[in-house]
Amino acid sequence: MAPPPPMGPPPADGNARGMAIASLICGIVSIPVYLWIWAWLGLAAAIVGLVFGAIARKKLTPETGKGMATAGMILSIICLAICVVLIMFVCCAAAAVLSLGY
């Protein structure tokens, strides 16, 4: 009798895969929402995407969706970096205007 075929990777936790997908969606949506609609809503989406991505990366393997979680985290970090740069720009512009006496 032949031995049974080797098993594949263990099935992924459904919650973790859902979190990876949510992280990717939040990361994709956060940048345009932050830039063109409501800044606070885009910032919230980026933070949620970062948290979901970090949780999903701990639970998933590369075969079960870890790449989606990583991509969501990267996009969320990009949105947060844009936020920091724009806040610095606004602060510098405000300081320049105030130093001119307007």
Secondary structure by P-SEA (a helix, b strand, c coil): cccccccccccccaaaaaaaaaaaaaaaaaaaaaccccaaaaaaaaaaaaaaaaaaaacccccccaaaaaaaaaaaaaaaaaaaaaaaaaaaaaaaaaaacc
